[in-house]
Amino acid sequence: MQANPTKTNFRGLERREWWLWLATVLVTLLLTFGVVSFILPELRADKDMFSWSLFPQAIRGLVAIVLLFDIYAIYQQFQIQNVRRKMLEREELFRLISENAADLIAVVSTDGRRIYNSLSYQRVLGYSPEELQSSSSLEQIHPEDLERVKQAGEEARRTGIGQTIEYRIRHKDGTWLVFESTASVIRNNTGVAEKLVIVNRDISERIRAVEALRRSESSFRAVVENAPYGIYRADSKGRFLQVNPALRNMLGYANSEELTGVTLETGVFRNPTEFQRVNELLANVDDFKDLEVEWKKKDGASLTVRCSGRKVEDEGKDSVYFEVFAEDITEKRILERQLRMAAKMEAVGRLSGGIAHDFNNLLGVIIGYAQVLKRSLGKDSPLFEHAEEVEKAGQRAASLTRQLLAFSRQQILTPTVLDLNALVTDMEKMLPRLIGEDIAVTTVLTPELGTVKADRGQIEQILMNLAVNARDAMPEGGKLGIETGNREFDVQYQRQHAGAKVGSYVMLSVTDSGSGMDAETQAHIFEPFFTTKELGKGTGLGLSMVYGVVKQSNGYIWVDSEIGKGSSFQIYLPRIQEQVTVVASVPTGMHNLSRTETVLLAEDSEPLRKLAESFLEAHGFKVLSACDGADALRIADGHSGPIHLLVTDVVMPGMNGRVLGERLLSKYRRMKILYISGYTDSFIAGHGVLEQGSFLLHKPFTEEALVQKVCEVLEAKEADLAQKPAEPLLVRN
């Protein structure tokens, strides 16, 4: 341990003073005895007679005074030494305090000259006492803080009371530390301030900790403020204490202040009993996760929310509040319902696609022979009506099959460029006959409406289905509005409507004044076999077919409805920059013309083959009938004349229609081909019959449809075949 230099110096001084005092006493005694010897010489002559009584009284008094002086001098020295020891102890105590104190203590003159600096300056700032003494007390202060420090010093000298300030001071290594400083004044006997005592504390770590805490709090606040999930804190009565912007936006409020008077029980939860259930849950557990509840927005719209939260108690457990994270999963649930619907559609689509071929063959036979019966019986026959009902039943069954394929998006569409305004205008005249005179039909058509590419017949079917659906919702009459318009889907619209793509669309809206639907019905309205009609009054495929056709045409459909306020179905189809397709009219009465061309008919269904053969022969065609591809090749090899047309089923056992056509074309180069099929597009497209220049007739077909199609193919020019697109075309999502 290093010796205290002050204490060592004091001991040396003490020893020197004691020697001086002893020397003084000795000199005094010697001088006294010298005076005595000078005054009493006779005592030197007769030493045997020396006696104290021989000294005069004055001499004795002088000796006594000298002795008293010496005793007093020795006593005084003891007193001085005691005072000095006490001062030394105090100085030692001050030194220990100043050297071991965490604070930095300094004494400076009024002009800034350093008088004293505690050793903690060297420990904190790295400067030795000599370096500090050779510099001004203001030299290490940051230039930006210097004026403020000077003003604080002037204020302390003026008032005698120092204020606590913070400033930066330079370390010996060049870095900056932050000091918290308080100054007090030392005045002289006249009350004039002559020194300042400054106590500094290094608060750099505290400042860094405060800054780190501030950044942490700011970062945490930013996380909460910018979180995509709603976060709120509420008391046990459901009153909001804190909410973040995401929750506010989720509930549709403009600012957080609006939520001050809103309670969870009545203003947020769709069902107040559900709020009570959540409160009971939190009363029994400290936290919960992934609890789905139904909320409502400010405007009353429903929200499906998944909540996770915890119960928080203060230290005294006098109050309890809840912290909850809420995720809006409404869109997710809609997508899940759409996925379930898609799965149902796929399942039914597979079923319908699998039976479509055989079912259409059977319907073709039923419808065809019903027409034969009608022609044979004549309108005067009492059985004519029966045959006509058979034909109507077959047509209804064929329509049902098309609906099954439509909502499963497997039907074949023939897209053309359409003007929806013209289409609505054409249908406006026939809708009153379809839905009844007690329903007023109004149209609002936007001028300069863009064009779309879709199957005209299917769009007409959509309008009729929506009109019939509206009629059923207005049994006592009402209003039906049809509107067209142009719409732009931007990013915001895309967020609001799941799956929507940004772009330009043409809108077709059908609105009724019926009873409306609740949210649950709206969520399932397009699902297959979902119907609000009574048993036996609907197939449950009408709106599903509408949905399927719209999606297959790369469009979107949404329903907006409210109980007691009617429903609005809005269809959006992509807008294109093409001219409307002009549909060439088919000559009437063509089936009455007598033809002489040779037709090779290949069909594996015997009843349908015989029916088609009878249709063609009735119109003068020479028909070569084959049960499959191999049979057709054998018949063609044995035929000596030309074959003008091959009418072949697409899918047949052993050899499909496309392969059959390719083999026959090598021999009959001018032969034309007409494909017939009852399969869905997945089968037909896979067999390559929808390429450019191909013709297709979909089963079931009528006599007139078959004969007209055969005549159309036979009369088509070679140049037209090269340019004519596949018919019908497939439109896929």
Secondary structure as GFF3:
##gff-version 3
##sequence-region A 1 733
A	DSSP	alpha_helix	5	39	.	.	.	ID=ss1
A	DSSP	alpha_helix	42	45	.	.	.	ID=ss2
A	DSSP	three_ten_helix	47	49	.	.	.	ID=ss3
A	DSSP	three_ten_helix	52	54	.	.	.	ID=ss4
A	DSSP	alpha_helix	57	100	.	.	.	ID=ss5
A	DSSP	beta_strand	104	109	.	.	.	ID=ss6
A	DSSP	beta_strand	114	117	.	.	.	ID=ss7
A	DSSP	alpha_helix	120	125	.	.	.	ID=ss8
A	DSSP	alpha_helix	129	133	.	.	.	ID=ss9
A	DSSP	alpha_helix	143	159	.	.	.	ID=ss10
A	DSSP	beta_strand	165	170	.	.	.	ID=ss11
A	DSSP	beta_strand	176	187	.	.	.	ID=ss12
A	DSSP	beta_strand	193	202	.	.	.	ID=ss13
A	DSSP	alpha_helix	204	226	.	.	.	ID=ss14
A	DSSP	beta_strand	230	235	.	.	.	ID=ss15
A	DSSP	beta_strand	240	243	.	.	.	ID=ss16
A	DSSP	alpha_helix	245	251	.	.	.	ID=ss17
A	DSSP	three_ten_helix	256	259	.	.	.	ID=ss18
A	DSSP	pi_helix	264	268	.	.	.	ID=ss19
A	DSSP	alpha_helix	272	284	.	.	.	ID=ss20
A	DSSP	beta_strand	287	296	.	.	.	ID=ss21
A	DSSP	beta_strand	302	313	.	.	.	ID=ss22
A	DSSP	beta_strand	320	328	.	.	.	ID=ss23
A	DSSP	alpha_helix	330	377	.	.	.	ID=ss24
A	DSSP	alpha_helix	384	407	.	.	.	ID=ss25
A	DSSP	beta_strand	415	418	.	.	.	ID=ss26
A	DSSP	alpha_helix	420	428	.	.	.	ID=ss27
A	DSSP	alpha_helix	431	435	.	.	.	ID=ss28
A	DSSP	beta_strand	439	444	.	.	.	ID=ss29
A	DSSP	beta_strand	452	455	.	.	.	ID=ss30
A	DSSP	alpha_helix	456	473	.	.	.	ID=ss31
A	DSSP	beta_strand	478	489	.	.	.	ID=ss32
A	DSSP	alpha_helix	491	496	.	.	.	ID=ss33
A	DSSP	beta_strand	503	512	.	.	.	ID=ss34
A	DSSP	alpha_helix	519	524	.	.	.	ID=ss35
A	DSSP	alpha_helix	542	552	.	.	.	ID=ss36
A	DSSP	beta_strand	556	561	.	.	.	ID=ss37
A	DSSP	beta_strand	567	574	.	.	.	ID=ss38
A	DSSP	three_ten_helix	590	592	.	.	.	ID=ss39
A	DSSP	beta_strand	598	602	.	.	.	ID=ss40
A	DSSP	alpha_helix	606	618	.	.	.	ID=ss41
A	DSSP	beta_strand	622	626	.	.	.	ID=ss42
A	DSSP	alpha_helix	629	638	.	.	.	ID=ss43
A	DSSP	beta_strand	645	649	.	.	.	ID=ss44
A	DSSP	alpha_helix	657	665	.	.	.	ID=ss45
A	DSSP	beta_strand	672	677	.	.	.	ID=ss46
A	DSSP	alpha_helix	681	686	.	.	.	ID=ss47
A	DSSP	beta_strand	696	698	.	.	.	ID=ss48
A	DSSP	alpha_helix	703	715	.	.	.	ID=ss49
A	DSSP	alpha_helix	718	723	.	.	.	ID=ss50
###
